[in-house]
Amino acid sequence: MGVLVILIAISILVAGGFLAAFIWSVKKGQYDDDYTPSVRMLFDDNPSNNNNSNSKIS
């Protein structure tokens, strides 16, 4: 039973370490998207469904 308590304590410490590393990386900007803004102009625009009066065929 004592081994179970030790393993749970160690797993909580490891989980806390991963949480601290995640929070640190978010604060340091590791998840900021630096690539997409440079190629955003290459993305296709969404097609518009505007029916202009100039395009009507009589």
Biopython code that builds the backbone (N, CA, C, O; Angstrom):
import numpy as np
from Bio.PDB.StructureBuilder import StructureBuilder

atoms = [
    (1, "MET", "N", (0.825, -1.200, 0.000)),
    (1, "MET", "CA", (0.000, 0.000, 0.000)),
    (1, "MET", "C", (0.866, 1.259, 0.000)),
    (1, "MET", "O", (0.506, 2.283, -0.581)),
    (2, "GLY", "N", (2.015, 1.154, 0.667)),
    (2, "GLY", "CA", (2.918, 2.295, 0.722)),
    (2, "GLY", "C", (3.484, 2.641, -0.645)),
    (2, "GLY", "O", (3.734, 3.809, -0.943)),
    (3, "VAL", "N", (3.687, 1.611, -1.486)),
    (3, "VAL", "CA", (4.208, 1.837, -2.834)),
    (3, "VAL", "C", (3.204, 2.628, -3.658)),
    (3, "VAL", "O", (3.587, 3.485, -4.454)),
    (4, "LEU", "N", (1.931, 2.344, -3.469)),
    (4, "LEU", "CA", (0.882, 3.046, -4.208)),
    (4, "LEU", "C", (0.875, 4.532, -3.870)),
    (4, "LEU", "O", (0.717, 5.368, -4.760)),
    (5, "VAL", "N", (1.044, 4.862, -2.612)),
    (5, "VAL", "CA", (1.076, 6.266, -2.194)),
    (5, "VAL", "C", (2.291, 6.966, -2.793)),
    (5, "VAL", "O", (2.194, 8.109, -3.239)),
    (6, "ILE", "N", (3.422, 6.290, -2.805)),
    (6, "ILE", "CA", (4.635, 6.877, -3.378)),
    (6, "ILE", "C", (4.464, 7.101, -4.880)),
    (6, "ILE", "O", (4.851, 8.150, -5.396)),
    (7, "LEU", "N", (3.889, 6.127, -5.585)),
    (7, "LEU", "CA", (3.685, 6.268, -7.027)),
    (7, "LEU", "C", (2.703, 7.391, -7.351)),
    (7, "LEU", "O", (2.903, 8.124, -8.319)),
    (8, "ILE", "N", (1.656, 7.532, -6.560)),
    (8, "ILE", "CA", (0.697, 8.622, -6.782)),
    (8, "ILE", "C", (1.368, 9.967, -6.540)),
    (8, "ILE", "O", (1.149, 10.913, -7.297)),
    (9, "ALA", "N", (2.182, 10.061, -5.495)),
    (9, "ALA", "CA", (2.882, 11.317, -5.205)),
    (9, "ALA", "C", (3.852, 11.669, -6.335)),
    (9, "ALA", "O", (3.935, 12.826, -6.746)),
    (10, "ILE", "N", (4.576, 10.682, -6.830)),
    (10, "ILE", "CA", (5.512, 10.933, -7.926)),
    (10, "ILE", "C", (4.769, 11.346, -9.189)),
    (10, "ILE", "O", (5.216, 12.243, -9.903)),
    (11, "SER", "N", (3.640, 10.703, -9.472)),
    (11, "SER", "CA", (2.884, 11.058, -10.679)),
    (11, "SER", "C", (2.303, 12.461, -10.581)),
    (11, "SER", "O", (2.219, 13.166, -11.587)),
    (12, "ILE", "N", (1.906, 12.873, -9.392)),
    (12, "ILE", "CA", (1.404, 14.240, -9.217)),
    (12, "ILE", "C", (2.537, 15.244, -9.419)),
    (12, "ILE", "O", (2.325, 16.305, -10.006)),
    (13, "LEU", "N", (3.733, 14.920, -8.938)),
    (13, "LEU", "CA", (4.878, 15.810, -9.146)),
    (13, "LEU", "C", (5.248, 15.914, -10.625)),
    (13, "LEU", "O", (5.553, 17.001, -11.114)),
    (14, "VAL", "N", (5.220, 14.797, -11.329)),
    (14, "VAL", "CA", (5.530, 14.814, -12.763)),
    (14, "VAL", "C", (4.474, 15.614, -13.522)),
    (14, "VAL", "O", (4.814, 16.401, -14.406)),
    (15, "ALA", "N", (3.198, 15.422, -13.188)),
    (15, "ALA", "CA", (2.124, 16.176, -13.840)),
    (15, "ALA", "C", (2.267, 17.668, -13.558)),
    (15, "ALA", "O", (2.041, 18.490, -14.446)),
    (16, "GLY", "N", (2.637, 18.021, -12.337)),
    (16, "GLY", "CA", (2.870, 19.425, -12.003)),
    (16, "GLY", "C", (4.030, 20.009, -12.790)),
    (16, "GLY", "O", (3.989, 21.170, -13.196)),
    (17, "GLY", "N", (5.066, 19.204, -13.007)),
    (17, "GLY", "CA", (6.199, 19.654, -13.817)),
    (17, "GLY", "C", (5.801, 19.917, -15.253)),
    (17, "GLY", "O", (6.214, 20.913, -15.847)),
    (18, "PHE", "N", (4.987, 19.012, -15.821)),
    (18, "PHE", "CA", (4.514, 19.228, -17.189)),
    (18, "PHE", "C", (3.608, 20.453, -17.276)),
    (18, "PHE", "O", (3.666, 21.197, -18.255)),
    (19, "LEU", "N", (2.774, 20.667, -16.264)),
    (19, "LEU", "CA", (1.909, 21.849, -16.252)),
    (19, "LEU", "C", (2.748, 23.124, -16.171)),
    (19, "LEU", "O", (2.468, 24.099, -16.868)),
    (20, "ALA", "N", (3.772, 23.116, -15.327)),
    (20, "ALA", "CA", (4.648, 24.285, -15.208)),
    (20, "ALA", "C", (5.390, 24.544, -16.519)),
    (20, "ALA", "O", (5.544, 25.697, -16.924)),
    (21, "ALA", "N", (5.851, 23.486, -17.181)),
    (21, "ALA", "CA", (6.542, 23.652, -18.463)),
    (21, "ALA", "C", (5.599, 24.199, -19.525)),
    (21, "ALA", "O", (6.001, 25.024, -20.346)),
    (22, "PHE", "N", (4.346, 23.746, -19.516)),
    (22, "PHE", "CA", (3.367, 24.246, -20.482)),
    (22, "PHE", "C", (3.075, 25.722, -20.243)),
    (22, "PHE", "O", (3.055, 26.511, -21.188)),
    (23, "ILE", "N", (2.850, 26.098, -19.001)),
    (23, "ILE", "CA", (2.560, 27.500, -18.684)),
    (23, "ILE", "C", (3.755, 28.377, -19.044)),
    (23, "ILE", "O", (3.580, 29.475, -19.573)),
    (24, "TRP", "N", (4.966, 27.903, -18.764)),
    (24, "TRP", "CA", (6.174, 28.654, -19.102)),
    (24, "TRP", "C", (6.292, 28.843, -20.614)),
    (24, "TRP", "O", (6.631, 29.931, -21.080)),
    (25, "SER", "N", (6.015, 27.796, -21.373)),
    (25, "SER", "CA", (6.149, 27.902, -22.832)),
    (25, "SER", "C", (5.091, 28.821, -23.430)),
    (25, "SER", "O", (5.360, 29.507, -24.417)),
    (26, "VAL", "N", (3.902, 28.847, -22.855)),
    (26, "VAL", "CA", (2.865, 29.764, -23.347)),
    (26, "VAL", "C", (3.271, 31.207, -23.057)),
    (26, "VAL", "O", (3.090, 32.085, -23.900)),
    (27, "LYS", "N", (3.816, 31.451, -21.873)),
    (27, "LYS", "CA", (4.236, 32.813, -21.529)),
    (27, "LYS", "C", (5.423, 33.281, -22.365)),
    (27, "LYS", "O", (5.557, 34.478, -22.623)),
    (28, "LYS", "N", (6.277, 32.367, -22.789)),
    (28, "LYS", "CA", (7.436, 32.724, -23.601)),
    (28, "LYS", "C", (7.098, 32.845, -25.081)),
    (28, "LYS", "O", (7.955, 33.246, -25.869)),
    (29, "GLY", "N", (5.865, 32.508, -25.484)),
    (29, "GLY", "CA", (5.449, 32.681, -26.871)),
    (29, "GLY", "C", (5.791, 31.527, -27.778)),
    (29, "GLY", "O", (5.914, 31.716, -28.988)),
    (30, "GLN", "N", (5.951, 30.337, -27.233)),
    (30, "GLN", "CA", (6.302, 29.179, -28.053)),
    (30, "GLN", "C", (5.185, 28.777, -29.003)),
    (30, "GLN", "O", (5.440, 28.133, -30.021)),
    (31, "TYR", "N", (3.954, 29.149, -28.685)),
    (31, "TYR", "CA", (2.819, 28.747, -29.506)),
    (31, "TYR", "C", (2.319, 29.875, -30.401)),
    (31, "TYR", "O", (1.251, 29.750, -31.001)),
    (32, "ASP", "N", (3.060, 30.967, -30.505)),
    (32, "ASP", "CA", (2.686, 32.046, -31.417)),
    (32, "ASP", "C", (2.886, 31.579, -32.851)),
    (32, "ASP", "O", (3.843, 30.870, -33.161)),
    (33, "ASP", "N", (1.988, 31.980, -33.702)),
    (33, "ASP", "CA", (2.033, 31.551, -35.099)),
    (33, "ASP", "C", (2.792, 32.592, -35.911)),
    (33, "ASP", "O", (2.246, 33.640, -36.257)),
    (34, "ASP", "N", (4.043, 32.301, -36.211)),
    (34, "ASP", "CA", (4.858, 33.225, -36.994)),
    (34, "ASP", "C", (4.823, 32.910, -38.479)),
    (34, "ASP", "O", (5.188, 33.760, -39.290)),
    (35, "TYR", "N", (4.400, 31.728, -38.853)),
    (35, "TYR", "CA", (4.453, 31.306, -40.251)),
    (35, "TYR", "C", (3.230, 31.762, -41.038)),
    (35, "TYR", "O", (3.370, 32.256, -42.156)),
    (36, "THR", "N", (2.046, 31.606, -40.480)),
    (36, "THR", "CA", (0.813, 31.868, -41.218)),
    (36, "THR", "C", (0.682, 33.315, -41.703)),
    (36, "THR", "O", (0.260, 33.514, -42.842)),
    (37, "PRO", "N", (1.019, 34.335, -40.909)),
    (37, "PRO", "CA", (0.857, 35.695, -41.437)),
    (37, "PRO", "C", (1.670, 35.972, -42.699)),
    (37, "PRO", "O", (1.262, 36.787, -43.527)),
    (38, "SER", "N", (2.802, 35.313, -42.857)),
    (38, "SER", "CA", (3.625, 35.578, -44.041)),
    (38, "SER", "C", (3.049, 34.966, -45.306)),
    (38, "SER", "O", (3.357, 35.430, -46.404)),
    (39, "VAL", "N", (2.224, 33.941, -45.181)),
    (39, "VAL", "CA", (1.643, 33.300, -46.364)),
    (39, "VAL", "C", (0.134, 33.503, -46.448)),
    (39, "VAL", "O", (-0.532, 32.889, -47.281)),
    (40, "ARG", "N", (-0.400, 34.354, -45.597)),
    (40, "ARG", "CA", (-1.850, 34.568, -45.583)),
    (40, "ARG", "C", (-2.343, 35.152, -46.899)),
    (40, "ARG", "O", (-3.470, 34.878, -47.312)),
    (41, "MET", "N", (-1.517, 35.953, -47.563)),
    (41, "MET", "CA", (-1.939, 36.551, -48.831)),
    (41, "MET", "C", (-2.025, 35.516, -49.943)),
    (41, "MET", "O", (-2.612, 35.792, -50.989)),
    (42, "LEU", "N", (-1.453, 34.328, -49.742)),
    (42, "LEU", "CA", (-1.515, 33.286, -50.757)),
    (42, "LEU", "C", (-2.762, 32.417, -50.637)),
    (42, "LEU", "O", (-3.067, 31.641, -51.542)),
    (43, "PHE", "N", (-3.481, 32.542, -49.530)),
    (43, "PHE", "CA", (-4.690, 31.743, -49.334)),
    (43, "PHE", "C", (-5.792, 32.234, -50.261)),
    (43, "PHE", "O", (-5.873, 33.425, -50.561)),
    (44, "ASP", "N", (-6.637, 31.320, -50.713)),
    (44, "ASP", "CA", (-7.767, 31.694, -51.558)),
    (44, "ASP", "C", (-8.825, 32.395, -50.723)),
    (44, "ASP", "O", (-9.049, 32.061, -49.559)),
    (45, "ASP", "N", (-9.471, 33.375, -51.345)),
    (45, "ASP", "CA", (-10.579, 34.050, -50.687)),
    (45, "ASP", "C", (-11.826, 33.198, -50.814)),
    (45, "ASP", "O", (-11.952, 32.380, -51.726)),
    (46, "ASN", "N", (-12.736, 33.400, -49.891)),
    (46, "ASN", "CA", (-14.019, 32.709, -49.988)),
    (46, "ASN", "C", (-14.820, 33.312, -51.133)),
    (46, "ASN", "O", (-14.868, 34.535, -51.263)),
    (47, "PRO", "N", (-15.448, 32.490, -51.966)),
    (47, "PRO", "CA", (-16.239, 33.040, -53.073)),
    (47, "PRO", "C", (-17.455, 33.793, -52.535)),
    (47, "PRO", "O", (-18.113, 33.355, -51.591)),
    (48, "SER", "N", (-17.732, 34.922, -53.153)),
    (48, "SER", "CA", (-18.890, 35.700, -52.727)),
    (48, "SER", "C", (-20.066, 35.401, -53.649)),
    (48, "SER", "O", (-19.886, 35.083, -54.824)),
    (49, "ASN", "N", (-21.230, 35.503, -53.117)),
    (49, "ASN", "CA", (-22.456, 35.229, -53.869)),
    (49, "ASN", "C", (-23.215, 36.515, -54.150)),
    (49, "ASN", "O", (-24.439, 36.557, -54.031)),
    (50, "ASN", "N", (-22.501, 37.553, -54.518)),
    (50, "ASN", "CA", (-23.141, 38.829, -54.819)),
    (50, "ASN", "C", (-23.686, 38.802, -56.236)),
    (50, "ASN", "O", (-22.972, 38.467, -57.181)),
    (51, "ASN", "N", (-24.939, 39.151, -56.374)),
    (51, "ASN", "CA", (-25.560, 39.257, -57.695)),
    (51, "ASN", "C", (-25.657, 40.738, -58.042)),
    (51, "ASN", "O", (-26.550, 41.440, -57.567)),
    (52, "ASN", "N", (-24.742, 41.200, -58.864)),
    (52, "ASN", "CA", (-24.734, 42.605, -59.267)),
    (52, "ASN", "C", (-25.740, 42.826, -60.386)),
    (52, "ASN", "O", (-26.024, 41.920, -61.169)),
    (53, "SER", "N", (-26.271, 44.028, -60.453)),
    (53, "SER", "CA", (-27.234, 44.345, -61.506)),
    (53, "SER", "C", (-26.543, 44.449, -62.870)),
    (53, "SER", "O", (-27.211, 44.343, -63.899)),
    (54, "ASN", "N", (-25.236, 44.653, -62.902)),
    (54, "ASN", "CA", (-24.502, 44.762, -64.162)),
    (54, "ASN", "C", (-24.321, 43.404, -64.834)),
    (54, "ASN", "O", (-24.086, 43.337, -66.041)),
    (55, "SER", "N", (-24.425, 42.341, -64.076)),
    (55, "SER", "CA", (-24.157, 41.023, -64.646)),
    (55, "SER", "C", (-25.424, 40.311, -65.121)),
    (55, "SER", "O", (-25.358, 39.140, -65.495)),
    (56, "LYS", "N", (-26.556, 40.978, -65.115)),
    (56, "LYS", "CA", (-27.803, 40.352, -65.575)),
    (56, "LYS", "C", (-27.830, 40.286, -67.093)),
    (56, "LYS", "O", (-27.454, 41.239, -67.777)),
    (57, "ILE", "N", (-28.274, 39.164, -67.603)),
    (57, "ILE", "CA", (-28.404, 38.981, -69.050)),
    (57, "ILE", "C", (-29.875, 39.120, -69.409)),
    (57, "ILE", "O", (-30.726, 38.452, -68.821)),
    (58, "SER", "N", (-30.179, 39.991, -70.378)),
    (58, "SER", "CA", (-31.582, 40.209, -70.759)),
    (58, "SER", "C", (-31.903, 39.487, -72.032)),
    (58, "SER", "O", (-33.035, 39.552, -72.510)),
]
sb = StructureBuilder()
sb.init_structure("model")
sb.init_model(0)
sb.init_chain("A")
sb.init_seg("    ")
for serial, (resi, resn, name, xyz) in enumerate(atoms, 1):
    if name == "N":
        sb.init_residue(resn, " ", resi, " ")
    sb.init_atom(name, np.array(xyz, "f"), 0.0, 1.0, " ", f" {name:<3s}", serial, name[0])
structure = sb.get_structure()
